[in-house]
């Protein structure tokens, strides 16, 4: 039997959309947060008690992502929050530094498939 899995899919706004397609896995002793390529781990929790916050990580030109996991129901959805601080070195396409943002997410049960994955699968 495979480990329970959830895929970031809805409730993402602003720069939080950069997390779309990432996965959360429940292992025997922790949760793992991965990039859409599940072999690329972003963060691993220190346990399985919820709520929890994954260790901070850098991803898609944003430094110090903070991702919290509030609920994770096997065969159901997972929910939580995300945030990052001001990004003085990062700039948007207009050359303006990226300001701190935060939001919430819903991660659907299962592996999911997103446009980026679908286009690479058909190439």
Residue pairs with C-beta under 8 A, 6 or more apart in sequence:
3 25
3 26
3 27
4 25
4 26
4 72
4 74
4 75
4 109
5 23
5 24
5 25
5 26
5 109
5 110
5 111
6 23
6 24
6 72
6 77
6 78
6 107
6 108
6 109
6 110
7 21
7 22
7 23
7 24
7 107
7 108
7 110
7 111
7 112
8 19
8 20
8 21
8 22
8 23
8 24
8 105
8 107
9 20
9 106
9 107
9 108
9 112
9 114
10 105
10 106
10 108
11 79
11 103
11 104
11 105
11 106
12 19
12 20
12 82
12 103
12 105
13 103
14 101
14 103
15 62
15 84
15 98
15 101
16 82
16 101
16 103
16 105
18 59
18 60
18 62
19 59
19 65
19 67
19 82
19 105
20 114
21 35
21 36
21 112
21 114
21 116
21 117
22 33
22 34
22 35
22 36
22 42
23 33
23 34
23 36
23 38
23 107
23 111
24 31
24 32
24 33
24 34
24 69
24 72
24 78
24 107
25 31
25 32
25 34
25 38
26 48
26 72
26 74
29 47
29 48
30 44
30 45
30 46
30 47
30 48
31 44
31 45
31 48
31 52
31 54
31 69
31 72
32 41
32 43
32 44
32 45
33 41
33 42
33 43
33 44
33 54
33 57
33 67
34 40
34 41
34 42
35 41
35 42
35 59
36 114
36 116
36 117
42 54
42 57
42 59
42 65
43 54
43 55
43 56
43 57
43 67
44 54
44 55
45 52
45 54
45 55
45 69
46 52
50 69
50 70
50 71
50 72
51 68
51 69
51 70
51 71
51 80
52 68
52 69
53 66
53 67
53 68
53 69
54 66
54 67
54 68
54 69
56 64
56 65
56 66
57 64
57 65
58 64
58 65
59 65
61 90
62 84
62 87
62 90
62 98
63 84
63 87
63 89
63 90
64 84
64 85
65 82
65 83
65 84
66 82
66 83
66 84
67 80
67 81
67 82
68 80
68 81
68 82
69 78
69 79
69 80
70 79
70 80
70 81
71 77
71 78
71 79
71 80
72 78
72 107
73 109
74 109
75 109
76 109
77 106
77 107
77 108
77 109
78 106
78 107
78 109
79 104
79 105
79 106
79 107
80 104
80 105
80 107
81 102
81 103
81 104
81 105
82 102
82 103
82 104
82 105
83 100
83 101
83 102
83 103
84 100
84 101
84 102
85 100
86 97
86 98
86 99
86 100
87 97
87 98
87 99
87 100
88 97
89 97
90 97
90 98
91 97
91 98
92 98
113 121
